[in-house]
Amino acid sequence: MKQQSDINKDGVTMDKKDVFAVSGLMESISREDFAIHLYGRQHHRDPFATVPLAPLYYVLNEVYYLTPSPVILGDLIGIVEIEILHKKRFTEAAAALNPNNQPVPKISFPDDLFASVRQPEAEHIPGMKTALRIITTDIVQEQRAQLIYEYFARETTAQISVLFKEIATQEIAHRKIFEQALKDVQGRKKINVICPVCGKIITMEPEDGFLGGCAFCISKLMLRIIDDDFVVQRRQ
C-alpha cells in the first residue's frame, strides 16, 4: 500500500520523510543565510545600511556580535564564500523535493541537541576586545551548525543524508579555522588594519602608540587602544 502523504498538491506528493527533509533543508537555508549575514557584517560595515547597525544579533538562545572587527580577520572572507555554496546546495535539494514550494512544518529540535556546546574562554588581550568576541561566538555558531546538520543527517535518508553529513564535516573545518584564529590572536606579533585615509590593508605591531604609515597615500598613522579596541588614527 502506498504510504499516505502529508502533502499532495498540484500532482506533487511528499511522504513524511520527504516533508521532514524539506523542513530540515529550509531550516538549514535559514541558518546559512544567518551565517552569511553574520560573518559579512563582522568583516565589514554594510555600505547600504541607512541606519546604524545593531551591535548584537539574537537567534534561538544565542547572541552574536555584528560590530565589524577593527583587526582584519581574513578567514571570514573565505568562510562566507563556502556558506554561500552551502545555501545554494540546500536550496537546490529543497527545490528538487518540493518543486512547488509547498509549506512544510517548522523544525523543533530535541531539547538536549545543543547540550555539548561551549563558548571558549579567551584571555584578555589589550586592543582585541571585539576581535575576541567575534571569534569566540563564531566558534559557538559553528558548533551549533555542526550539531544541526548531523541531526538532520541521522533523521533523513539517501542523498539528503549524505548532503547533511558532508556539510556538517565542512562546518567542523570552519570551527577549527576559528579555533586556530583564536590561537593566532593570542600569540600574534603583527596585526592587519585598514588605513583610515585610503583603505589599504596595512600591517602594524599591536601596541598602543605604535607609529606607522601607509605607503600608498603617504599618511602618517598611529595605533591607539580606545575602549579596549585598536583604532588607527592619523598623526601630524
N, C-alpha and C positions, 0 to 999 in steps of 0.2 A: 504494500500500500504506500502510495506517495506520502511523504511527510507533510503535514499541514504547514503551510507557510504563515509567517507572521505578517508579511506584506505581499499583496498581489494586486498590482496596479499597472494599467497600460501594457499588459502582457508580460511584465517582468515579475518573476517570482523569486523571493528570497526566503530560505528556510531560517530557522532560529540561529543556526551557526553563521549564516551569511549576515543576518541582522546584527549579531554581536560583533562580527568582524568589521562591518561598516561603522558601527558605533565606535569601535576601538580606533579605526583609521581616522574618523572625524575628530576624535579626542586628540589623536597624535598630530593631526594637521594644526589644531589649535595650539598644541604645545610647541611645535616647531615655529609657528607664527610668533609666539611669545618669545622664543629664544632669539629669533632673528631681530625682533624689535629691541629686546633687552641688550644683546651684545652690540648691535649697531649704535644704540644710544650711549652705551658705556664707552664706545670708542670715539664717538664724535657727536657734537651737537646736531640736532635736526635743523638743517638750513631752511626748512619750510615752516617751522613752528612759528605761529603768530602770537602765542602766549608762552610764558616761561614753562619749562618742563617741570613736572613734578619730580621731586628728588627720590621718591620711593615708588615701587610698583608692588602691588599685592596680588597674589594668585594662590588660591586654596588657603593654606595657613602659612604661606611663605612670604618673605619680604625681600625685595631685590632693589639694588641701588641703580638708578638711572643716570646719576650725575657722571658726566664724562671724566675719565681719569686724566689728570694733568700730566702723568707719566705715561708715555706710549706703551700700550700692551699689544704688541704686534700680532700675537696669535689670535686675537679676536677677529681680525680680518679674515683669516683662513677658515676659522670655525664657522663664521657667518655663511661663507660660501657653501660649506658642507650642509649646514642646517637648511639652506635654500634647496639643495638637492634632496634632502630628506623629505621636505614638504612636497616637492614635486612627485616623488615616488609614492608617498602616501595618497596624494590626490589622484594619481593615475590608477592606483589599486582600488580606491573607493569608487571611482567612476566606472571601472570595469565590472564591479559587483552591483553597483546601483546606478545605472546609466541615466535614470530619470530623476535622480537626486531626491528620492522619496525620504520623508522624515524618519529618523530612527531614534530610539531612546538614548538619553544621555547616560554615559557610563557612571556607575557607582563603584568606587574602588573598595577593596577589603579594608577594614579599619586598621589592620596591622601592616599594610603594604609598605609604609614608609618608616617602620619602627627602627630600621637599621641606619637611617640617615643621620649623619652627624656633621655639624659645621666645624671645620678645622679651626684650631686655635692658631693665632699668629702673633708673634712678639711685636711689641711696638717698635716702629722704625720711623724716626723723625722725617716728616715730609711725605710719607707714604700712606696717610690715613685712607684716602679714597681708593687708591690702588689696592690696598689690602682688603678693604671692604668688598670691592668688586670681585676680587679673585676668590675669597672665601665663600661668598654667597653663590658665585657661579659654580663652584665645586658642588654645592648643595643642589643646584639646578641639574647638573649632570648626573648626580647620584639618583635623583628622582626620575629623570628621563630614562635612565637605565632600568630602574625597577618597573616603571610603567610598561616599557616595551618588552621586558622579559615576562611580565604578567600576561600581556596580550599574546606573546608567542606561545605560552603554555595553554591558553584558552582558545586558540584558533588552530586551524589545520592547513595542510598543504602549503601552497606558495605564500599565503599571507603569514603563516607562522614563520617561514623561512625569512621573509622580509623583516619581520619584527626582530628575529634573532640577529640578523645582520646589522641592523641599525642600532640595536642595544650594544653590540660589540663596538661600534663606532662611538657611541656615547661614553663607553668606558675609556676609549682613547682620549676623548675630549676632557674627561675628568683628570686623566694622567697629565695632559698638557697643562691644565690649570694648577695641578699639584706641583709640577715642575716650575711653573711660573712663580708660585709662592716661594719655593726654594731659591729661585734666581733672585727674586726681590730681596730676600733676606741676606743674600751674600754678594749682591752686585756692587761693582766699583764704579760703574757708569750708568747713566740713565738717558733715555731719549725723550726730548721735549720738543715743543713746537716754537719756532721763532715767532714772537708776537707781532713782528713787523711784516715779514713776507710769507710766513707759514712753512718755511723749510724745517724739516726734522733735523735737529742738531743733538749732539752728544755733550753732556756736561757731567761733572762729578757731583754726586749727591750730597752737597754740603751747603748749609746756609751761608750766603755771602760769596759763593763761588763766582768768579768773574770769567766771562767768556764772550763770545761774539759770533755773528753769522757772517760767513764768507761771501754770501750772495747779495745781501742788502747792506753789508758793512755796518750793521748795527752793533753797538756795544751793549752787552747784556749782563745781567746779574741774576743769579738763582737765589730766591729767598724762600723761607718757610713761613707761610701765613695760614693760621688755623690748622696747623699740622699737615698742610699740603704744600708741595713745591709750586712756586709761581715764578715764571720768567718775566723779569722786568727790564725795561730799557734803562741805561745809565748814560751819563754825560761822558 
